């Protein structure tokens, strides 16, 4: 969408209709990197066209990977570099795309070369020290160019000294699952070079486990099967090498589906999303369970989901919830916005990963919910939202904190009695550039 300073939400009564989801960001950027590291040609359909995928595409081209991209057709063709990028010296700007920055850091560090990786100021505030420590444990050469523990980074040639039986390294799992994902995706770069297996041992409690499931599933599609001991140990075999499937389709984004399913839950519905369903490999499809617990009906087929619920414009309410959202942290933001329409206080637990996302989402969510009249308490990894009484809603200008998910989840506030303005709505370009146009097509105004 264009660079609007703000968008005023219409006052709406009902949401109904069907939409086709854009491709998953998590899958799109993983597949692009896997195809670039693999041997062979991969034709990717359903690829998300967004800021984050454009960042990954630009980085791969800068590294000498042959890529053809048709944004309109949502299609890309990648000719893999068979484990070694042609360009050994590059300065890469990776915006605020964690799904590009972390995996590329690992792949380049295990490959060796002369690289500089940087991003927007917020990316330089997002921790990467646990990943760098693990890479250094493999004798990779990674230096901080600013504050220790954070980007920007300099990567040099790697030593790669194997111990008896191959390589073994620990990685912290309690801050971000992207660190383990990065090491898993990059591991065949090391095993292909050395002919030795790599064992990754998780330290602490691994969060956001469904994202690791996505990683393992996609690695298998590119010919690498990872052995695992629960969530504690992952072994990439000595003969691991990526080989591209001839064609691969990216499924719709389950995190984005949450906003539209939520519209059905508070706007009567039904609202149907096409592109993701019961056969999805994404953990955020479990958001359907949250909606059911709040009193909505959710149906699903192999590649679609539909939701119908209450009419909050007529004074009906959803049921309050008290739930652990460790497995679906992105969709949990949608649940926090739905708490505005619940019949009592709602508790979100185990959401500490919000602190290190595009913004500190616990702080940002509390700030913006309070503007609308909610009473909000928070802690290191939890949020408690008491919805405003009908007379206590307040008109608000909602700050989006340069965070696409803040903009999208607060679009649900259109069903409340207050006048709501979303500031910097263009931040949705990170994952869903035409979100507000698609959203508007489902609404019936007051």
Secondary structure, DSSP 4 states (H G I P E B T S, - for coil): ----SEEEPPPEEEEEEEEEPPBPHHHHHHHHHHHHHSBSEEEEES---SHHHHHHHHHHHHTT-EEEEETTTTEEEEE--TTS-S--EEEEE-TT-HHHHHHHHHHHHHH--EEEEE--TTGGGSB-HHHHHHHHHTT-EEEESSSTTBS-EEEE------BTTBEEEEEE-SS-HHHHHHHHHHHHHHHHHHS--EEEEEESPPP-HHHHHHHHHHHHHTT-PEEEETTTEEEE-TT---B--SEEEPPB-HHHHHHHHHHHHHEEEEEEEES-STT---GGGGHHHHHHHTT-EEEEETTEEEEEEEEGGGT--BPP-EEE-GGGHHHHHHHHHHGGGBSS-EEEES-GGGGGSSS-HHHHHHHHHHHTT-EEEEETTEEEEEPPPGGG---EEE--TT-HHHHHHGGGGGGSSS-EEEE-GGGGGGT-TTHHHHHHTTEEE-
